[in-house]
Amino acid sequence: MTSNPAQHIIKGWLFEDILLEFYRYAPCPAEWLPEHCHDEYQFCLSLDCPGEYYYRGTHYWVPTGSLSVIYPGEMHTGRDIEDRQTPATFRMLYINPDTVRAAALEIAGNGTNLPFFSDPIILNADLAQHFLDFHKASQGVASRLEQDSLLLALLAQLLINHTDISLKQRLAGRERQAIRRVREYLQEHYGEDVTLNHLAQIAGLSSYYLSRVFKAEVGISLKQYQTQVRINHAKTLLSQGIAIQQVAIDTGFVDQSHFTHQFKRLVQTTPGQYRLQDRKNLQDNLD
């Protein structure tokens, strides 16, 4: 959805039960937003405009690049510090408390109480980048496994480093049989848009523990492994003369552009150049 396209741009979409929003406010005089609350946790990344929150009886300075957190049900409001001379961009994320509680239980075995963020303004460049990566990926420009992995990594960083609950992480052991089953599944179903939860069921592990132990055992993440498997199959298909667009579809990439980007990153040449090189090498060998 888009509101006032000539002035403000506001778009919203869902990733499962998580609401995500993109805001680009046009230049305008500084004013307070109406006081309001949400049933969900609200996370807001301020990309290019500082501001101020009033939350839990306190005024908070919100610098550019910060991630702000509002606890469910808490009244709050916000404003620009001064009249806005240029557009201001924000990315918002609203997560159901039950989803956060379930994540805390999975990540650390502690999901009794709702996690509370004692500092509602988090200035951490690495965390902000994780938030931005997931926010963009949730728009459908990445595989489902990558989206799931980015969300889990974001929640883990938030819960482990910025909440009040006691987190006791399970140590990553050597679950070789479980990892073997997951690798075999990804190899056999390389063209499918598999979810992290489905892989966790195959492994018999939690999603968070699977992500940790897979990287510890294999040396790369689940999404990186899936991409490598897909590219290996793509090379075979290209060598068979199958059209690049069809290869992208058959190997499970979002679109041809995404396929080309990943292929060039791993193979150091484009799919079109690879196929031509393969034919030339074949001809040279025949000669």
C-alpha positions as CSV (number, residue, x, y, z in Angstrom):
1,M,0.0,0.0,0.0
2,T,1.2,3.6,-0.7
3,S,-0.1,6.8,0.9
4,N,0.3,10.3,-0.6
5,P,2.8,9.3,-3.3
6,A,3.5,13.0,-4.1
7,Q,4.4,13.7,-0.5
8,H,4.9,11.0,2.0
9,I,5.6,7.4,0.8
10,I,4.4,4.7,3.2
11,K,4.5,1.0,2.3
12,G,3.6,-2.1,4.3
13,W,4.0,-5.8,3.8
14,L,3.9,-9.0,5.9
15,F,6.5,-11.7,6.5
16,E,4.4,-14.5,8.2
17,D,2.8,-12.6,11.2
18,I,5.4,-9.8,11.2
19,L,4.4,-6.4,9.8
20,L,7.1,-4.4,8.1
21,E,6.8,-0.8,6.9
22,F,8.9,1.6,4.9
23,Y,8.4,5.4,5.5
24,R,9.8,8.3,3.5
25,Y,8.4,11.5,4.9
26,A,8.5,14.7,2.8
27,P,10.0,17.9,4.2
28,C,7.7,19.6,6.6
29,P,7.6,21.5,9.9
30,A,8.5,19.6,13.1
31,E,5.5,18.4,15.0
32,W,4.7,15.7,17.6
33,L,2.9,12.6,16.3
34,P,-0.3,11.7,18.2
35,E,0.4,9.6,21.3
36,H,-0.3,5.9,20.6
37,C,0.6,2.3,21.4
38,H,0.9,-1.1,19.7
39,D,0.2,-4.6,20.9
40,E,3.5,-5.7,19.3
41,Y,7.1,-4.9,19.9
42,Q,8.0,-1.9,17.6
43,F,11.5,-1.6,16.1
44,C,12.4,1.4,14.1
45,L,15.6,2.1,12.2
46,S,16.2,5.8,11.5
47,L,18.2,6.0,8.3
48,D,18.8,9.6,7.6
49,C,17.1,11.9,10.1
50,P,17.5,12.4,13.9
51,G,14.5,12.7,16.1
52,E,13.1,12.4,19.6
53,Y,10.8,9.9,21.4
54,Y,8.7,10.4,24.4
55,Y,8.4,6.9,26.0
56,R,7.7,5.7,29.6
57,G,7.9,9.2,31.0
58,T,11.2,10.1,29.4
59,H,12.4,12.0,26.4
60,Y,14.9,10.1,24.3
61,W,17.2,11.5,21.6
62,V,17.1,9.2,18.5
63,P,20.2,9.7,16.4
64,T,20.5,8.7,12.8
65,G,21.4,5.0,12.4
66,S,19.9,4.0,15.7
67,L,17.4,1.2,16.3
68,S,14.6,2.2,18.7
69,V,12.5,-0.4,20.6
70,I,9.1,0.2,22.0
71,Y,7.6,-2.4,24.4
72,P,4.1,-3.8,23.6
73,G,1.3,-1.7,25.0
74,E,3.4,1.3,26.0
75,M,2.2,4.8,25.0
76,H,4.7,6.8,23.0
77,T,5.1,9.6,20.6
78,G,7.9,11.1,18.5
79,R,8.9,14.2,16.5
80,D,11.7,15.7,14.4
81,I,14.1,17.9,16.3
82,E,13.7,20.7,13.9
83,D,11.9,21.5,10.7
84,R,12.7,18.8,8.1
85,Q,14.4,20.3,5.1
86,T,15.0,17.0,3.3
87,P,13.1,13.7,3.2
88,A,13.3,11.4,6.2
89,T,13.5,7.6,5.8
90,F,12.6,5.0,8.4
91,R,12.1,1.2,8.4
92,M,9.7,-0.3,10.9
93,L,9.1,-3.8,12.1
94,Y,6.3,-5.0,14.4
95,I,6.7,-8.4,16.1
96,N,4.0,-10.2,18.1
97,P,5.1,-10.8,21.7
98,D,4.4,-14.5,21.4
99,T,6.9,-14.7,18.5
100,V,9.6,-12.9,20.6
101,R,8.9,-15.2,23.6
102,A,9.2,-18.3,21.4
103,A,12.4,-17.0,19.9
104,A,13.8,-16.5,23.5
105,L,12.8,-20.1,24.3
106,E,14.5,-21.5,21.2
107,I,17.6,-19.4,21.4
108,A,18.3,-19.7,25.1
109,G,15.8,-22.0,26.7
110,N,14.2,-19.0,28.5
111,G,10.9,-17.9,27.3
112,T,8.8,-17.5,30.4
113,N,8.7,-13.7,30.6
114,L,8.5,-11.2,27.8
115,P,12.0,-9.8,27.2
116,F,12.4,-6.1,28.1
117,F,14.8,-3.7,26.5
118,S,16.1,-1.4,29.2
119,D,17.6,0.9,26.7
120,P,15.0,1.8,24.0
121,I,17.6,3.5,21.8
122,I,20.3,1.1,20.5
123,L,23.2,2.7,18.5
124,N,25.0,-0.3,17.0
125,A,26.1,-0.3,13.4
126,D,26.3,-4.1,13.1
127,L,22.8,-4.5,14.5
128,A,21.4,-1.8,12.3
129,Q,22.9,-3.6,9.3
130,H,21.3,-6.9,10.3
131,F,18.0,-5.2,10.7
132,L,18.3,-3.5,7.3
133,D,19.4,-6.8,5.6
134,F,16.3,-8.6,6.9
135,H,14.0,-5.8,6.2
136,K,15.1,-5.7,2.5
137,A,15.2,-9.5,2.2
138,S,11.6,-9.7,3.5
139,Q,10.4,-7.9,0.4
140,G,11.0,-11.1,-1.6
141,V,14.5,-10.4,-3.0
142,A,16.0,-13.4,-1.3
143,S,15.3,-17.1,-0.8
144,R,13.0,-18.1,2.1
145,L,16.0,-19.8,3.8
146,E,17.9,-16.6,3.7
147,Q,15.0,-14.6,5.0
148,D,14.5,-17.0,7.9
149,S,18.2,-17.0,8.7
150,L,18.4,-13.3,8.7
151,L,15.4,-12.9,11.0
152,L,16.7,-15.5,13.4
153,A,20.2,-13.8,13.5
154,L,18.5,-10.5,14.1
155,L,16.4,-11.8,17.0
156,A,19.4,-13.6,18.5
157,Q,21.5,-10.5,18.5
158,L,18.7,-8.4,20.0
159,L,17.8,-10.9,22.8
160,I,21.3,-11.9,23.7
161,N,22.8,-8.4,23.8
162,H,20.0,-6.0,24.6
163,T,17.4,-7.6,26.9
164,D,17.0,-8.2,30.6
165,I,16.4,-12.0,30.5
166,S,19.1,-14.5,31.5
167,L,20.2,-16.3,28.4
168,K,22.0,-19.6,28.7
169,Q,23.0,-20.7,25.2
170,R,23.3,-24.3,24.4
171,L,26.8,-25.1,23.3
172,A,27.2,-26.1,19.7
173,G,28.2,-29.8,19.5
174,R,29.0,-32.1,16.7
175,E,25.6,-33.2,15.4
176,R,27.1,-35.0,12.3
177,Q,24.1,-37.2,11.4
178,A,21.7,-34.3,11.7
179,I,23.9,-32.1,9.5
180,R,24.3,-34.9,7.0
181,R,20.6,-35.2,6.6
182,V,20.2,-31.5,6.1
183,R,23.0,-31.4,3.5
184,E,21.5,-34.3,1.6
185,Y,18.1,-32.6,1.7
186,L,19.4,-29.3,0.3
187,Q,21.3,-31.2,-2.4
188,E,18.2,-33.2,-3.5
189,H,15.8,-30.2,-3.2
190,Y,18.0,-27.4,-4.5
191,G,15.2,-25.9,-6.6
192,E,12.7,-25.6,-3.7
193,D,12.2,-22.6,-1.5
194,V,12.7,-24.5,1.8
195,T,12.2,-22.9,5.2
196,L,14.6,-22.9,8.1
197,N,11.9,-24.5,10.2
198,H,11.6,-27.4,7.8
199,L,15.3,-28.1,7.9
200,A,15.2,-28.0,11.7
201,Q,12.5,-30.6,11.6
202,I,14.7,-32.8,9.4
203,A,17.6,-32.4,11.7
204,G,15.6,-32.8,14.9
205,L,17.1,-29.6,16.3
206,S,15.8,-26.1,17.0
207,S,16.3,-23.6,14.2
208,Y,18.8,-21.6,16.1
209,Y,20.8,-24.5,17.2
210,L,20.8,-26.0,13.7
211,S,22.1,-22.7,12.3
212,R,24.9,-22.5,14.8
213,V,26.0,-26.2,14.6
214,F,25.8,-26.3,10.8
215,K,28.2,-23.4,10.4
216,A,30.5,-24.9,13.1
217,E,30.5,-28.3,11.4
218,V,30.5,-27.3,7.7
219,G,32.3,-23.9,7.9
220,I,29.6,-21.9,6.1
221,S,26.0,-20.9,6.9
222,L,22.9,-22.8,5.7
223,K,22.0,-20.1,3.1
224,Q,25.6,-20.0,1.8
225,Y,25.6,-23.8,1.4
226,Q,22.2,-23.7,-0.4
227,T,23.5,-21.1,-2.8
228,Q,26.7,-23.2,-3.6
229,V,24.6,-26.3,-4.2
230,R,22.3,-24.3,-6.6
231,I,25.2,-22.8,-8.5
232,N,26.8,-26.2,-8.9
233,H,23.6,-27.5,-10.5
234,A,23.3,-24.3,-12.5
235,K,26.7,-24.9,-14.1
236,T,25.6,-28.4,-15.3
237,L,22.3,-27.0,-16.7
238,L,24.1,-24.2,-18.5
239,S,26.6,-26.7,-20.0
240,Q,23.6,-28.6,-21.4
241,G,22.5,-25.4,-23.3
242,I,19.5,-24.6,-21.1
243,A,18.4,-20.9,-21.3
244,I,19.7,-18.7,-18.4
245,Q,16.3,-17.6,-17.4
246,Q,15.1,-21.2,-17.2
247,V,18.2,-22.2,-15.2
248,A,17.5,-19.5,-12.7
249,I,14.0,-20.8,-12.2
250,D,15.0,-24.5,-12.1
251,T,17.7,-23.8,-9.4
252,G,15.4,-21.8,-7.2
253,F,16.7,-18.3,-7.5
254,V,14.3,-15.4,-7.0
255,D,14.9,-14.1,-10.6
256,Q,17.6,-14.0,-13.3
257,S,19.2,-10.9,-11.9
258,H,19.7,-12.6,-8.5
259,F,21.0,-15.7,-10.1
260,T,23.5,-13.8,-12.2
261,H,24.7,-11.9,-9.2
262,Q,25.3,-15.1,-7.1
263,F,26.8,-16.9,-10.1
264,K,29.3,-14.2,-10.8
265,R,30.2,-13.9,-7.1
266,L,31.0,-17.6,-6.8
267,V,32.3,-18.5,-10.3
268,Q,33.9,-15.1,-11.2
269,T,32.1,-14.9,-14.5
270,T,28.5,-14.4,-15.7
271,P,26.3,-17.4,-16.7
272,G,26.3,-16.3,-20.3
273,Q,30.1,-16.1,-20.4
274,Y,30.4,-19.4,-18.6
275,R,28.3,-21.2,-21.2
276,L,30.2,-19.7,-24.1
277,Q,33.5,-20.5,-22.5
278,D,32.3,-24.1,-22.0
279,R,31.4,-24.4,-25.6
280,K,34.7,-22.9,-26.7
281,N,36.7,-25.2,-24.5
282,L,34.8,-28.2,-25.8
283,Q,35.5,-27.1,-29.4
284,D,39.2,-26.6,-28.6
285,N,39.4,-30.1,-27.2
286,L,37.7,-31.5,-30.3
287,D,40.2,-29.7,-32.5
